[in-house]
Amino acid sequence: MFGIDIIVRKVIEKTNSYILHYKAEEAQFSGTTALIALITSTTIYVFNAGNSRALLGKVYKDSPSVKSFQITHDHTLERFD
């Protein structure tokens, strides 16, 4: 069985290969951003690069509204970490 990190790496590599092969000219002038969410029966794994943002919504029993929580941090030039 592959680990989650290996699965995500393979998905990113295949996507990158596709872009370089079929969209190379367009990719030359594009930025980088990606968001992958992998949901299992017990865990949500989220991977992001660039300014892609993942939010998780929660519905409370005593309220008809949905509360959102930001679960990733944008990777921007303004961040020094």
VMD Tcl script that builds the backbone (N, CA, C; Angstrom):
set m [mol new atoms 243]
animate dup $m
set s [atomselect $m all]
$s set {name element resname resid chain x y z} {
  {N N MET 1 A 0.851 -1.193 0.000}
  {CA C MET 1 A 0.000 0.000 0.000}
  {C C MET 1 A 0.888 1.245 0.000}
  {N N PHE 2 A 0.543 2.189 -0.833}
  {CA C PHE 2 A 1.280 3.446 -0.894}
  {C C PHE 2 A 0.876 4.348 0.247}
  {N N GLY 3 A 1.816 5.173 0.705}
  {CA C GLY 3 A 1.492 6.199 1.679}
  {C C GLY 3 A 0.820 7.371 0.976}
  {N N ILE 4 A 0.106 8.166 1.746}
  {CA C ILE 4 A -0.597 9.334 1.197}
  {C C ILE 4 A 0.381 10.246 0.465}
  {N N ASP 5 A 1.560 10.461 1.040}
  {CA C ASP 5 A 2.533 11.359 0.408}
  {C C ASP 5 A 2.966 10.859 -0.966}
  {N N ILE 6 A 3.111 9.555 -1.123}
  {CA C ILE 6 A 3.509 8.992 -2.416}
  {C C ILE 6 A 2.375 9.128 -3.428}
  {N N ILE 7 A 1.151 8.882 -2.992}
  {CA C ILE 7 A -0.002 9.021 -3.887}
  {C C ILE 7 A -0.117 10.454 -4.395}
  {N N VAL 8 A -0.023 11.413 -3.487}
  {CA C VAL 8 A -0.135 12.824 -3.875}
  {C C VAL 8 A 1.019 13.213 -4.786}
  {N N ARG 9 A 2.216 12.760 -4.489}
  {CA C ARG 9 A 3.365 13.067 -5.342}
  {C C ARG 9 A 3.142 12.537 -6.758}
  {N N LYS 10 A 2.621 11.312 -6.885}
  {CA C LYS 10 A 2.364 10.732 -8.207}
  {C C LYS 10 A 1.298 11.539 -8.965}
  {N N VAL 11 A 0.261 11.977 -8.269}
  {CA C VAL 11 A -0.781 12.789 -8.910}
  {C C VAL 11 A -0.188 14.104 -9.419}
  {N N ILE 12 A 0.614 14.755 -8.597}
  {CA C ILE 12 A 1.237 16.023 -8.991}
  {C C ILE 12 A 2.181 15.806 -10.171}
  {N N GLU 13 A 2.977 14.766 -10.133}
  {CA C GLU 13 A 3.906 14.483 -11.231}
  {C C GLU 13 A 3.153 14.212 -12.537}
  {N N LYS 14 A 2.067 13.430 -12.474}
  {CA C LYS 14 A 1.287 13.154 -13.687}
  {C C LYS 14 A 0.637 14.420 -14.230}
  {N N THR 15 A 0.131 15.248 -13.338}
  {CA C THR 15 A -0.482 16.508 -13.759}
  {C C THR 15 A 0.558 17.408 -14.408}
  {N N ASN 16 A 1.714 17.519 -13.787}
  {CA C ASN 16 A 2.796 18.342 -14.325}
  {C C ASN 16 A 3.234 17.834 -15.694}
  {N N SER 17 A 3.349 16.535 -15.822}
  {CA C SER 17 A 3.727 15.930 -17.100}
  {C C SER 17 A 2.713 16.249 -18.189}
  {N N TYR 18 A 1.437 16.146 -17.848}
  {CA C TYR 18 A 0.372 16.458 -18.795}
  {C C TYR 18 A 0.475 17.915 -19.250}
  {N N ILE 19 A 0.625 18.816 -18.292}
  {CA C ILE 19 A 0.692 20.244 -18.618}
  {C C ILE 19 A 1.893 20.525 -19.514}
  {N N LEU 20 A 3.047 19.964 -19.168}
  {CA C LEU 20 A 4.245 20.205 -19.969}
  {C C LEU 20 A 4.127 19.611 -21.370}
  {N N HIS 21 A 3.413 18.521 -21.505}
  {CA C HIS 21 A 3.281 17.870 -22.807}
  {C C HIS 21 A 2.207 18.516 -23.677}
  {N N TYR 22 A 1.036 18.810 -23.087}
  {CA C TYR 22 A -0.094 19.282 -23.879}
  {C C TYR 22 A -0.334 20.794 -23.807}
  {N N LYS 23 A 0.196 21.438 -22.789}
  {CA C LYS 23 A -0.084 22.867 -22.596}
  {C C LYS 23 A 1.200 23.662 -22.350}
  {N N ALA 24 A 2.304 23.215 -22.888}
  {CA C ALA 24 A 3.613 23.818 -22.599}
  {C C ALA 24 A 3.659 25.310 -22.899}
  {N N GLU 25 A 3.122 25.713 -24.043}
  {CA C GLU 25 A 3.179 27.131 -24.410}
  {C C GLU 25 A 2.384 27.984 -23.430}
  {N N GLU 26 A 1.187 27.523 -23.066}
  {CA C GLU 26 A 0.367 28.257 -22.097}
  {C C GLU 26 A 1.030 28.264 -20.718}
  {N N ALA 27 A 1.618 27.148 -20.329}
  {CA C ALA 27 A 2.237 27.027 -19.007}
  {C C ALA 27 A 3.440 27.949 -18.852}
  {N N GLN 28 A 4.069 28.268 -19.956}
  {CA C GLN 28 A 5.254 29.135 -19.921}
  {C C GLN 28 A 4.929 30.507 -19.319}
  {N N PHE 29 A 3.694 30.947 -19.475}
  {CA C PHE 29 A 3.303 32.270 -19.007}
  {C C PHE 29 A 2.338 32.215 -17.828}
  {N N SER 30 A 2.279 31.073 -17.151}
  {CA C SER 30 A 1.323 30.890 -16.064}
  {C C SER 30 A 2.022 30.802 -14.720}
  {N N GLY 31 A 1.250 31.002 -13.662}
  {CA C GLY 31 A 1.758 30.848 -12.305}
  {C C GLY 31 A 1.494 29.440 -11.800}
  {N N THR 32 A 1.779 29.241 -10.532}
  {CA C THR 32 A 1.591 27.931 -9.928}
  {C C THR 32 A 0.597 28.020 -8.799}
  {N N THR 33 A -0.404 27.186 -8.849}
  {CA C THR 33 A -1.346 27.049 -7.751}
  {C C THR 33 A -1.994 25.675 -7.859}
  {N N ALA 34 A -2.191 25.054 -6.718}
  {CA C ALA 34 A -2.801 23.721 -6.710}
  {C C ALA 34 A -3.450 23.474 -5.367}
  {N N LEU 35 A -4.508 22.689 -5.404}
  {CA C LEU 35 A -5.177 22.284 -4.172}
  {C C LEU 35 A -5.676 20.862 -4.371}
  {N N ILE 36 A -5.270 19.985 -3.477}
  {CA C ILE 36 A -5.694 18.591 -3.525}
  {C C ILE 36 A -6.327 18.251 -2.188}
  {N N ALA 37 A -7.514 17.670 -2.239}
  {CA C ALA 37 A -8.171 17.181 -1.032}
  {C C ALA 37 A -8.417 15.691 -1.212}
  {N N LEU 38 A -7.932 14.913 -0.267}
  {CA C LEU 38 A -8.115 13.469 -0.288}
  {C C LEU 38 A -8.915 13.103 0.955}
  {N N ILE 39 A -10.101 12.552 0.741}
  {CA C ILE 39 A -11.006 12.270 1.849}
  {C C ILE 39 A -11.122 10.760 2.028}
  {N N THR 40 A -10.793 10.291 3.239}
  {CA C THR 40 A -10.976 8.883 3.578}
  {C C THR 40 A -12.134 8.785 4.568}
  {N N SER 41 A -12.406 7.612 5.040}
  {CA C SER 41 A -13.512 7.444 5.987}
  {C C SER 41 A -13.227 8.086 7.338}
  {N N THR 42 A -11.970 8.382 7.638}
  {CA C THR 42 A -11.626 8.951 8.952}
  {C C THR 42 A -10.856 10.269 8.911}
  {N N THR 43 A -10.312 10.624 7.742}
  {CA C THR 43 A -9.402 11.766 7.683}
  {C C THR 43 A -9.585 12.546 6.389}
  {N N ILE 44 A -9.384 13.856 6.475}
  {CA C ILE 44 A -9.318 14.704 5.284}
  {C C ILE 44 A -7.886 15.211 5.175}
  {N N TYR 45 A -7.231 14.887 4.068}
  {CA C TYR 45 A -5.877 15.369 3.804}
  {C C TYR 45 A -5.989 16.498 2.795}
  {N N VAL 46 A -5.319 17.616 3.072}
  {CA C VAL 46 A -5.357 18.751 2.156}
  {C C VAL 46 A -3.930 19.189 1.868}
  {N N PHE 47 A -3.628 19.351 0.575}
  {CA C PHE 47 A -2.313 19.792 0.120}
  {C C PHE 47 A -2.531 21.011 -0.752}
  {N N ASN 48 A -1.764 22.070 -0.508}
  {CA C ASN 48 A -1.919 23.249 -1.353}
  {C C ASN 48 A -0.591 23.887 -1.661}
  {N N ALA 49 A -0.558 24.540 -2.810}
  {CA C ALA 49 A 0.599 25.320 -3.230}
  {C C ALA 49 A 0.068 26.571 -3.894}
  {N N GLY 50 A 0.733 27.669 -3.646}
  {CA C GLY 50 A 0.278 28.927 -4.216}
  {C C GLY 50 A -0.856 29.519 -3.400}
  {N N ASN 51 A -1.688 30.310 -4.047}
  {CA C ASN 51 A -2.754 30.987 -3.315}
  {C C ASN 51 A -4.092 30.271 -3.445}
  {N N SER 52 A -4.045 28.948 -3.451}
  {CA C SER 52 A -5.271 28.154 -3.403}
  {C C SER 52 A -5.675 28.004 -1.952}
  {N N ARG 53 A -6.935 28.175 -1.672}
  {CA C ARG 53 A -7.411 28.157 -0.290}
  {C C ARG 53 A -8.487 27.098 -0.122}
  {N N ALA 54 A -8.358 26.298 0.936}
  {CA C ALA 54 A -9.383 25.296 1.241}
  {C C ALA 54 A -10.159 25.740 2.476}
  {N N LEU 55 A -11.476 25.623 2.365}
  {CA C LEU 55 A -12.361 25.927 3.486}
  {C C LEU 55 A -13.138 24.666 3.833}
  {N N LEU 56 A -13.437 24.508 5.108}
  {CA C LEU 56 A -14.262 23.402 5.573}
  {C C LEU 56 A -15.525 24.003 6.157}
  {N N GLY 57 A -16.663 23.491 5.741}
  {CA C GLY 57 A -17.935 24.001 6.247}
  {C C GLY 57 A -18.510 23.068 7.290}
  {N N LYS 58 A -19.097 23.643 8.325}
  {CA C LYS 58 A -19.708 22.845 9.380}
  {C C LYS 58 A -21.126 23.341 9.625}
  {N N VAL 59 A -22.048 22.405 9.666}
  {CA C VAL 59 A -23.440 22.715 9.959}
  {C C VAL 59 A -23.690 22.353 11.416}
  {N N TYR 60 A -24.224 23.304 12.169}
  {CA C TYR 60 A -24.544 23.067 13.575}
  {C C TYR 60 A -26.014 22.689 13.698}
  {N N LYS 61 A -26.312 21.772 14.621}
  {CA C LYS 61 A -27.686 21.286 14.802}
  {C C LYS 61 A -28.659 22.402 15.170}
  {N N ASP 62 A -28.208 23.368 15.955}
  {CA C ASP 62 A -29.106 24.425 16.432}
  {C C ASP 62 A -29.172 25.637 15.511}
  {N N SER 63 A -28.565 25.549 14.330}
  {CA C SER 63 A -28.546 26.687 13.421}
  {C C SER 63 A -28.677 26.199 11.977}
  {N N PRO 64 A -29.452 26.896 11.165}
  {CA C PRO 64 A -29.580 26.491 9.758}
  {C C PRO 64 A -28.398 26.945 8.893}
  {N N SER 65 A -27.518 27.759 9.450}
  {CA C SER 65 A -26.420 28.290 8.647}
  {C C SER 65 A -25.189 27.381 8.705}
  {N N VAL 66 A -24.286 27.634 7.775}
  {CA C VAL 66 A -23.030 26.893 7.700}
  {C C VAL 66 A -21.909 27.830 8.139}
  {N N LYS 67 A -21.048 27.356 9.024}
  {CA C LYS 67 A -19.882 28.140 9.443}
  {C C LYS 67 A -18.678 27.593 8.691}
  {N N SER 68 A -17.871 28.494 8.136}
  {CA C SER 68 A -16.699 28.052 7.375}
  {C C SER 68 A -15.425 28.281 8.177}
  {N N PHE 69 A -14.471 27.388 7.957}
  {CA C PHE 69 A -13.167 27.454 8.593}
  {C C PHE 69 A -12.104 27.322 7.511}
  {N N GLN 70 A -11.160 28.242 7.498}
  {CA C GLN 70 A -10.052 28.149 6.546}
  {C C GLN 70 A -9.082 27.101 7.083}
  {N N ILE 71 A -8.764 26.078 6.286}
  {CA C ILE 71 A -7.901 25.004 6.769}
  {C C ILE 71 A -6.537 24.965 6.078}
  {N N THR 72 A -6.278 25.913 5.191}
  {CA C THR 72 A -4.953 26.039 4.586}
  {C C THR 72 A -4.503 27.487 4.689}
  {N N HIS 73 A -3.250 27.700 4.421}
  {CA C HIS 73 A -2.687 29.050 4.388}
  {C C HIS 73 A -2.141 29.295 2.993}
  {N N ASP 74 A -2.467 30.441 2.421}
  {CA C ASP 74 A -1.979 30.783 1.087}
  {C C ASP 74 A -0.459 30.906 1.098}
  {N N HIS 75 A 0.176 30.415 0.057}
  {CA C HIS 75 A 1.616 30.586 -0.117}
  {C C HIS 75 A 1.811 31.765 -1.058}
  {N N THR 76 A 2.163 32.891 -0.493}
  {CA C THR 76 A 2.310 34.118 -1.289}
  {C C THR 76 A 3.689 34.720 -1.058}
  {N N LEU 77 A 4.033 35.688 -1.867}
  {CA C LEU 77 A 5.323 36.365 -1.717}
  {C C LEU 77 A 5.419 37.139 -0.406}
  {N N GLU 78 A 4.281 37.485 0.180}
  {CA C GLU 78 A 4.298 38.239 1.424}
  {C C GLU 78 A 4.650 37.380 2.637}
  {N N ARG 79 A 4.589 36.060 2.498}
  {CA C ARG 79 A 4.922 35.153 3.598}
  {C C ARG 79 A 6.399 34.864 3.594}
  {N N PHE 80 A 7.017 34.986 4.741}
  {CA C PHE 80 A 8.464 34.755 4.825}
  {C C PHE 80 A 8.807 33.360 5.358}
  {N N ASP 81 A 7.807 32.621 5.826}
  {CA C ASP 81 A 8.085 31.266 6.337}
  {C C ASP 81 A 7.999 30.249 5.224}
}
mol reanalyze $m
mol bondsrecalc $m
mol representation Tube
mol addrep $m
